Amino acid sequence: MSASHTPAPSTAPASLGALKVELWRFGLPIVWFGLVAAISFIEAPLKFQAPGITIPLGLGIGRLVFAALNVAEATLLLVYTVLVFFPAQARVAKHRMMIWAALVLVFVFKLAVVRPPLNARTDLVLAGADPGQSPWHYVYIVCDVVTMMLLLVLAVQAGRAILAAGRFTSQSR
């Protein structure tokens, strides 16, 4: 093998350090999944059922909560991105990198394309206007569902790598 050719990353970590990285690659998507599920599919619809919560008040609360969620998501995405590429000996395989890239695209789309019209609509409601129904809420929900599916795939892939590492380490004893 020539010095310029590097082997393709494997799906099974070869060392204890790589196993630790894989454990992080498993845990981060699970935490992120839980955040999205809790905020988007539990908190958001329930807040409007609380006594005394008006539409403008609920939208104001929602804006704060979803801004915080997006900051948490950006942080988790940044940490996961580091785990995708480093350390070099534990870099993920190409198929896992494609799932990560799809996750990045969905997140950027949600922030750059979907959030602005939702924020503009919230501004109108808070100013006393009635802008009517908006399809952007449904687009945001689809983005969250796709995000959750991608996170599950990443967690399953990391879980498989962890199991493979466990079999490897038990066989090498």
C-alpha positions in Angstrom: 0.0 0.0 0.0 1.5 3.4 -0.9 1.9 6.2 1.6 -0.6 8.4 -0.4 -3.4 5.9 -0.2 -5.3 5.7 3.1 -7.7 2.9 3.8 -11.4 3.6 3.9 -12.7 4.2 7.4 -14.2 1.1 8.9 -17.6 0.8 10.6 -16.0 -0.8 13.7 -13.8 1.2 16.0 -10.4 -0.4 16.4 -9.3 1.0 19.7 -10.7 2.1 23.0 -10.4 5.7 22.0 -12.3 5.1 18.8 -14.9 3.2 20.9 -15.4 6.2 23.1 -15.9 8.4 20.0 -18.5 5.9 18.8 -20.3 6.1 22.1 -20.5 9.9 21.7 -21.7 9.3 18.2 -24.5 7.2 19.7 -25.4 9.4 22.6 -25.6 12.8 20.9 -28.2 11.8 18.3 -30.3 10.3 21.1 -30.2 13.5 23.1 -31.0 15.6 20.1 -33.9 13.3 19.1 -35.3 13.7 22.6 -35.0 17.5 22.5 -36.8 17.7 19.2 -39.5 15.2 20.2 -40.1 17.0 23.6 -40.2 20.5 22.2 -41.8 20.1 18.8 -44.3 17.4 19.5 -45.1 17.7 23.2 -44.5 21.3 24.5 -45.5 23.2 21.4 -49.0 21.8 21.0 -49.7 21.5 24.8 -48.8 25.1 25.6 -51.9 26.4 23.7 -54.1 24.1 25.9 -53.0 25.7 29.2 -55.5 28.0 30.9 -55.0 31.7 30.1 -52.6 31.1 27.2 -53.7 33.3 24.3 -52.4 32.8 20.7 -50.1 35.8 20.9 -48.7 34.7 24.3 -48.2 31.1 23.1 -46.5 32.4 19.9 -44.2 34.6 22.0 -43.3 31.7 24.3 -42.9 29.4 21.3 -40.5 31.8 19.6 -38.3 31.8 22.7 -38.4 28.0 23.2 -37.7 27.3 19.5 -34.9 29.8 19.4 -33.3 28.0 22.4 -34.0 24.6 20.7 -32.2 25.8 17.6 -29.2 26.9 19.6 -29.1 23.5 21.3 -29.4 21.8 17.9 -26.6 23.9 16.4 -24.4 23.1 19.4 -25.1 19.3 19.0 -24.6 19.5 15.3 -21.2 21.2 15.8 -20.1 18.6 18.3 -21.3 15.8 16.1 -19.5 17.3 13.1 -16.3 17.2 15.0 -16.9 13.6 15.9 -17.6 12.8 12.2 -14.1 14.0 11.1 -11.9 13.5 14.2 -10.0 11.6 15.3 -8.7 10.6 11.8 -8.4 6.9 12.8 -12.1 6.9 13.8 -13.5 8.9 10.9 -16.9 7.7 9.8 -17.5 5.7 6.6 -18.9 7.4 3.5 -22.5 6.2 4.0 -22.6 7.6 7.6 -21.1 10.9 6.3 -24.0 11.1 3.8 -26.5 10.9 6.6 -24.6 13.6 8.5 -24.6 15.8 5.4 -28.4 15.3 5.0 -28.8 16.3 8.7 -26.8 19.5 8.1 -28.9 20.3 5.0 -32.2 19.9 6.8 -31.0 22.0 9.7 -29.7 24.8 7.5 -32.9 24.7 5.4 -35.0 24.9 8.6 -33.1 28.0 9.9 -32.5 29.8 6.6 -35.8 29.1 4.7 -38.5 28.0 7.1 -37.8 30.1 10.3 -37.9 33.6 8.6 -41.5 33.3 7.3 -42.6 31.8 10.7 -41.0 34.7 12.5 -42.6 37.2 10.2 -46.0 35.6 10.8 -45.4 35.7 14.6 -44.5 39.4 14.3 -47.8 40.0 12.5 -49.9 38.2 15.1 -48.1 39.9 18.0 -48.9 43.3 16.3 -52.6 42.3 16.3 -53.0 41.2 12.7 -54.6 38.0 11.6 -52.4 36.6 8.8 -54.5 33.4 8.4 -53.1 29.9 8.1 -49.5 29.3 7.1 -48.0 26.2 5.4 -44.6 27.0 7.0 -45.7 25.3 10.2 -46.2 22.1 8.4 -42.9 22.5 6.6 -41.2 22.9 10.0 -42.9 19.8 11.3 -41.7 17.8 8.2 -38.1 19.1 8.8 -38.3 18.0 12.4 -39.6 14.5 11.5 -36.8 14.1 8.9 -34.3 15.3 11.4 -35.6 12.7 13.9 -35.4 9.9 11.3 -31.8 10.9 10.4 -30.8 11.0 14.1 -32.2 7.5 14.6 -30.2 6.2 11.6 -27.1 7.8 13.0 -27.7 6.3 16.4 -28.4 2.8 15.0 -25.2 3.0 12.8 -23.1 4.0 15.9 -24.8 1.3 17.9 -23.8 -1.3 15.3 -20.2 0.0 15.3 -20.2 -0.3 19.1 -21.5 -3.9 19.0 -18.9 -4.8 16.3 -16.2 -3.3 18.5 -17.4 -5.3 21.5 -17.2 -8.5 19.4 -13.8 -7.5 18.2 -12.4 -6.8 21.7 -13.9 -10.0 23.1 -12.4 -12.1 20.3 -9.0 -10.5 20.7 -8.7 -11.5 24.4 
